[in-house]
Amino acid sequence: MRVIYFGMILIGMVRCSVPKGMDSSEQPIVEMRTTSCFGKCPVYHLQIFGDRNMVFGGEYNVDRIGDFKKRLSERQYQFILDEFDRLDFAHMKAVYDAPVSDLPATYITFRPPFVKEKTVKARYDYPIELSQLIAMLQNLAMNPEGWTPVQPDTTSREISDHLIIHLQPSVDVSAFTATYAAQGLHVVKAINALDNLHLFAFTPDSVDPETFLQQIRHDDRVIHAEYDHKLELRR
């Protein structure tokens, strides 16, 4: 029952106003990403920023496909942070998994200020407290009210042979690029080396860019991936 209670509280505290622009440049405080399965598992990512902006990116098997935004109230934002603290998220295992086929995984990353970020993979046999946290974030993501499509900047263009990829903290960048040597994947620069966030380039003649982006997104070593843009902010 506590899982449902979380959802009811959070949905009830959602603020109806929506920011006109995504003008904050920091990384998300909270991220959640789901992976696919052989069935119709929902695939999406949720990002919550320090300015209380929340971004939902729907990919497959969800009602909203594409990027949408919503603004959280101060109470709701603080409630989410308090739940991470209550769970002692920083001291959880990094991976909850087992050799069981056809189960989707959920990746959760928490970046509190002045503290090292922590990413947890929850796929199988994870604690009930973590299950409750995931359910709380899922309720936020799937609540249909208040979302507004993120309007692309008419002056911006995707750079379809450049990808911004956020890797799991333990992933070696050289080993990762070696996996995609056939596509010519290589590092252009580190955006934030401590967070394993990098700008990569690849050879578009070797693979369809959209197909390659989806392949990268479904790599278990990847937290999030997107095209680079000719914009001030990469978000």
Contacts in CASP RR format, 6 or more apart in sequence:
PFRMAT RR
TARGET T0000
AUTHOR 0000-0000-0000
METHOD contacts of the structure
MODEL  1
MRVIYFGMILIGMVRCSVPKGMDSSEQPIVEMRTTSCFGKCPVYHLQIFG
DRNMVFGGEYNVDRIGDFKKRLSERQYQFILDEFDRLDFAHMKAVYDAPV
SDLPATYITFRPPFVKEKTVKARYDYPIELSQLIAMLQNLAMNPEGWTPV
QPDTTSREISDHLIIHLQPSVDVSAFTATYAAQGLHVVKAINALDNLHLF
AFTPDSVDPETFLQQIRHDDRVIHAEYDHKLELRR
2 132 0 8 1.000
3 131 0 8 1.000
3 132 0 8 1.000
3 135 0 8 1.000
3 136 0 8 1.000
6 83 0 8 1.000
6 132 0 8 1.000
6 135 0 8 1.000
6 136 0 8 1.000
6 139 0 8 1.000
7 135 0 8 1.000
7 136 0 8 1.000
7 139 0 8 1.000
7 140 0 8 1.000
9 79 0 8 1.000
10 76 0 8 1.000
10 79 0 8 1.000
10 80 0 8 1.000
10 136 0 8 1.000
10 139 0 8 1.000
10 140 0 8 1.000
10 143 0 8 1.000
11 139 0 8 1.000
11 140 0 8 1.000
11 143 0 8 1.000
11 145 0 8 1.000
13 72 0 8 1.000
13 73 0 8 1.000
13 75 0 8 1.000
13 76 0 8 1.000
13 79 0 8 1.000
14 70 0 8 1.000
14 72 0 8 1.000
14 73 0 8 1.000
14 76 0 8 1.000
14 143 0 8 1.000
14 145 0 8 1.000
14 146 0 8 1.000
15 71 0 8 1.000
15 72 0 8 1.000
15 73 0 8 1.000
15 76 0 8 1.000
16 146 0 8 1.000
17 71 0 8 1.000
18 69 0 8 1.000
18 70 0 8 1.000
18 71 0 8 1.000
18 146 0 8 1.000
18 148 0 8 1.000
19 53 0 8 1.000
19 69 0 8 1.000
19 71 0 8 1.000
21 69 0 8 1.000
22 53 0 8 1.000
22 55 0 8 1.000
22 69 0 8 1.000
22 150 0 8 1.000
22 233 0 8 1.000
22 235 0 8 1.000
23 233 0 8 1.000
24 49 0 8 1.000
24 50 0 8 1.000
24 51 0 8 1.000
24 53 0 8 1.000
25 232 0 8 1.000
25 233 0 8 1.000
25 235 0 8 1.000
26 49 0 8 1.000
26 50 0 8 1.000
26 51 0 8 1.000
27 111 0 8 1.000
27 192 0 8 1.000
27 195 0 8 1.000
27 197 0 8 1.000
28 47 0 8 1.000
28 48 0 8 1.000
28 49 0 8 1.000
28 50 0 8 1.000
28 55 0 8 1.000
28 109 0 8 1.000
28 111 0 8 1.000
29 48 0 8 1.000
29 49 0 8 1.000
29 50 0 8 1.000
29 81 0 8 1.000
29 110 0 8 1.000
29 111 0 8 1.000
29 112 0 8 1.000
30 46 0 8 1.000
30 47 0 8 1.000
30 48 0 8 1.000
30 80 0 8 1.000
30 84 0 8 1.000
30 108 0 8 1.000
30 109 0 8 1.000
30 110 0 8 1.000
30 111 0 8 1.000
30 137 0 8 1.000
31 45 0 8 1.000
31 46 0 8 1.000
31 47 0 8 1.000
31 48 0 8 1.000
31 107 0 8 1.000
31 108 0 8 1.000
31 109 0 8 1.000
31 223 0 8 1.000
31 224 0 8 1.000
32 45 0 8 1.000
32 46 0 8 1.000
32 106 0 8 1.000
32 107 0 8 1.000
32 108 0 8 1.000
32 109 0 8 1.000
32 134 0 8 1.000
32 137 0 8 1.000
32 138 0 8 1.000
32 141 0 8 1.000
33 44 0 8 1.000
33 45 0 8 1.000
33 46 0 8 1.000
33 106 0 8 1.000
33 107 0 8 1.000
33 223 0 8 1.000
33 224 0 8 1.000
34 41 0 8 1.000
34 42 0 8 1.000
34 43 0 8 1.000
34 44 0 8 1.000
34 45 0 8 1.000
34 104 0 8 1.000
34 105 0 8 1.000
34 106 0 8 1.000
34 107 0 8 1.000
35 41 0 8 1.000
35 43 0 8 1.000
35 104 0 8 1.000
35 105 0 8 1.000
35 106 0 8 1.000
35 107 0 8 1.000
35 218 0 8 1.000
35 220 0 8 1.000
36 43 0 8 1.000
36 60 0 8 1.000
36 104 0 8 1.000
36 218 0 8 1.000
37 102 0 8 1.000
37 103 0 8 1.000
37 104 0 8 1.000
38 102 0 8 1.000
39 102 0 8 1.000
40 61 0 8 1.000
41 61 0 8 1.000
41 104 0 8 1.000
42 60 0 8 1.000
42 61 0 8 1.000
42 62 0 8 1.000
42 142 0 8 1.000
43 58 0 8 1.000
43 59 0 8 1.000
43 60 0 8 1.000
43 61 0 8 1.000
43 62 0 8 1.000
43 104 0 8 1.000
44 56 0 8 1.000
44 57 0 8 1.000
44 58 0 8 1.000
44 59 0 8 1.000
44 62 0 8 1.000
44 141 0 8 1.000
45 56 0 8 1.000
45 57 0 8 1.000
45 58 0 8 1.000
45 59 0 8 1.000
45 224 0 8 1.000
46 54 0 8 1.000
46 55 0 8 1.000
46 56 0 8 1.000
46 57 0 8 1.000
46 137 0 8 1.000
46 140 0 8 1.000
46 141 0 8 1.000
47 54 0 8 1.000
47 55 0 8 1.000
47 224 0 8 1.000
48 54 0 8 1.000
48 72 0 8 1.000
48 77 0 8 1.000
48 80 0 8 1.000
49 55 0 8 1.000
50 77 0 8 1.000
52 71 0 8 1.000
52 72 0 8 1.000
52 73 0 8 1.000
52 74 0 8 1.000
52 76 0 8 1.000
52 77 0 8 1.000
53 69 0 8 1.000
53 70 0 8 1.000
53 71 0 8 1.000
53 72 0 8 1.000
54 69 0 8 1.000
54 70 0 8 1.000
54 71 0 8 1.000
54 72 0 8 1.000
54 140 0 8 1.000
55 67 0 8 1.000
55 68 0 8 1.000
55 69 0 8 1.000
55 150 0 8 1.000
55 235 0 8 1.000
56 64 0 8 1.000
56 67 0 8 1.000
56 68 0 8 1.000
56 69 0 8 1.000
56 70 0 8 1.000
56 141 0 8 1.000
56 147 0 8 1.000
57 64 0 8 1.000
57 66 0 8 1.000
57 67 0 8 1.000
57 68 0 8 1.000
58 64 0 8 1.000
58 65 0 8 1.000
58 66 0 8 1.000
58 67 0 8 1.000
58 68 0 8 1.000
59 65 0 8 1.000
59 66 0 8 1.000
59 214 0 8 1.000
59 217 0 8 1.000
62 142 0 8 1.000
63 142 0 8 1.000
63 144 0 8 1.000
64 144 0 8 1.000
64 147 0 8 1.000
66 149 0 8 1.000
66 150 0 8 1.000
67 149 0 8 1.000
67 150 0 8 1.000
68 147 0 8 1.000
68 148 0 8 1.000
68 149 0 8 1.000
68 150 0 8 1.000
69 147 0 8 1.000
69 148 0 8 1.000
69 150 0 8 1.000
70 146 0 8 1.000
70 147 0 8 1.000
70 148 0 8 1.000
72 80 0 8 1.000
80 136 0 8 1.000
80 137 0 8 1.000
81 112 0 8 1.000
83 133 0 8 1.000
83 136 0 8 1.000
84 110 0 8 1.000
84 112 0 8 1.000
84 133 0 8 1.000
87 129 0 8 1.000
87 130 0 8 1.000
87 133 0 8 1.000
89 108 0 8 1.000
89 110 0 8 1.000
89 118 0 8 1.000
89 120 0 8 1.000
89 133 0 8 1.000
90 110 0 8 1.000
90 115 0 8 1.000
90 116 0 8 1.000
90 118 0 8 1.000
92 118 0 8 1.000
92 120 0 8 1.000
92 127 0 8 1.000
92 130 0 8 1.000
93 120 0 8 1.000
94 118 0 8 1.000
94 119 0 8 1.000
94 120 0 8 1.000
94 121 0 8 1.000
94 170 0 8 1.000
95 120 0 8 1.000
95 121 0 8 1.000
95 123 0 8 1.000
96 120 0 8 1.000
96 121 0 8 1.000
96 122 0 8 1.000
96 123 0 8 1.000
96 124 0 8 1.000
96 125 0 8 1.000
96 126 0 8 1.000
96 127 0 8 1.000
96 130 0 8 1.000
97 105 0 8 1.000
97 121 0 8 1.000
97 123 0 8 1.000
97 124 0 8 1.000
97 125 0 8 1.000
98 123 0 8 1.000
98 124 0 8 1.000
98 125 0 8 1.000
100 123 0 8 1.000
100 124 0 8 1.000
103 123 0 8 1.000
103 124 0 8 1.000
104 123 0 8 1.000
105 121 0 8 1.000
105 122 0 8 1.000
105 123 0 8 1.000
105 220 0 8 1.000
106 121 0 8 1.000
106 122 0 8 1.000
106 123 0 8 1.000
106 134 0 8 1.000
107 119 0 8 1.000
107 120 0 8 1.000
107 121 0 8 1.000
107 122 0 8 1.000
107 223 0 8 1.000
108 119 0 8 1.000
108 120 0 8 1.000
108 122 0 8 1.000
108 133 0 8 1.000
108 134 0 8 1.000
108 137 0 8 1.000
109 117 0 8 1.000
109 118 0 8 1.000
109 119 0 8 1.000
109 120 0 8 1.000
109 223 0 8 1.000
110 117 0 8 1.000
110 118 0 8 1.000
110 119 0 8 1.000
111 117 0 8 1.000
111 195 0 8 1.000
117 169 0 8 1.000
117 195 0 8 1.000
119 168 0 8 1.000
119 169 0 8 1.000
119 223 0 8 1.000
120 130 0 8 1.000
121 220 0 8 1.000
122 130 0 8 1.000
122 131 0 8 1.000
122 134 0 8 1.000
153 231 0 8 1.000
155 230 0 8 1.000
156 229 0 8 1.000
156 230 0 8 1.000
156 231 0 8 1.000
157 229 0 8 1.000
157 230 0 8 1.000
158 227 0 8 1.000
158 228 0 8 1.000
158 229 0 8 1.000
159 227 0 8 1.000
159 228 0 8 1.000
159 229 0 8 1.000
159 230 0 8 1.000
160 204 0 8 1.000
160 209 0 8 1.000
160 227 0 8 1.000
161 201 0 8 1.000
161 202 0 8 1.000
161 203 0 8 1.000
161 204 0 8 1.000
161 209 0 8 1.000
162 188 0 8 1.000
162 199 0 8 1.000
162 200 0 8 1.000
162 201 0 8 1.000
162 227 0 8 1.000
162 228 0 8 1.000
163 199 0 8 1.000
163 200 0 8 1.000
163 201 0 8 1.000
163 202 0 8 1.000
163 212 0 8 1.000
163 213 0 8 1.000
163 216 0 8 1.000
163 225 0 8 1.000
163 226 0 8 1.000
163 227 0 8 1.000
163 228 0 8 1.000
164 191 0 8 1.000
164 197 0 8 1.000
164 198 0 8 1.000
164 199 0 8 1.000
164 200 0 8 1.000
164 225 0 8 1.000
164 226 0 8 1.000
164 227 0 8 1.000
164 228 0 8 1.000
164 234 0 8 1.000
165 197 0 8 1.000
165 198 0 8 1.000
165 200 0 8 1.000
165 216 0 8 1.000
165 222 0 8 1.000
165 224 0 8 1.000
165 225 0 8 1.000
166 195 0 8 1.000
166 196 0 8 1.000
166 197 0 8 1.000
166 222 0 8 1.000
166 223 0 8 1.000
166 224 0 8 1.000
166 225 0 8 1.000
167 173 0 8 1.000
167 176 0 8 1.000
167 196 0 8 1.000
167 197 0 8 1.000
167 198 0 8 1.000
167 221 0 8 1.000
167 222 0 8 1.000
167 223 0 8 1.000
168 196 0 8 1.000
168 220 0 8 1.000
168 221 0 8 1.000
168 222 0 8 1.000
168 223 0 8 1.000
169 195 0 8 1.000
169 196 0 8 1.000
171 196 0 8 1.000
171 221 0 8 1.000
173 187 0 8 1.000
173 196 0 8 1.000
173 198 0 8 1.000
176 185 0 8 1.000
176 221 0 8 1.000
177 184 0 8 1.000
177 185 0 8 1.000
177 186 0 8 1.000
177 187 0 8 1.000
177 200 0 8 1.000
179 185 0 8 1.000
179 219 0 8 1.000
180 202 0 8 1.000
180 216 0 8 1.000
182 206 0 8 1.000
183 202 0 8 1.000
183 203 0 8 1.000
183 206 0 8 1.000
183 207 0 8 1.000
183 212 0 8 1.000
184 202 0 8 1.000
184 203 0 8 1.000
184 206 0 8 1.000
185 200 0 8 1.000
185 201 0 8 1.000
185 202 0 8 1.000
186 200 0 8 1.000
186 201 0 8 1.000
186 202 0 8 1.000
187 198 0 8 1.000
187 199 0 8 1.000
187 200 0 8 1.000
188 198 0 8 1.000
188 199 0 8 1.000
188 200 0 8 1.000
188 201 0 8 1.000
189 198 0 8 1.000
189 199 0 8 1.000
190 197 0 8 1.000
190 198 0 8 1.000
190 199 0 8 1.000
191 197 0 8 1.000
191 198 0 8 1.000
191 199 0 8 1.000
191 234 0 8 1.000
199 228 0 8 1.000
202 212 0 8 1.000
209 227 0 8 1.000
213 225 0 8 1.000
213 226 0 8 1.000
213 227 0 8 1.000
216 222 0 8 1.000
216 225 0 8 1.000
217 224 0 8 1.000
217 225 0 8 1.000
226 234 0 8 1.000
228 234 0 8 1.000
END
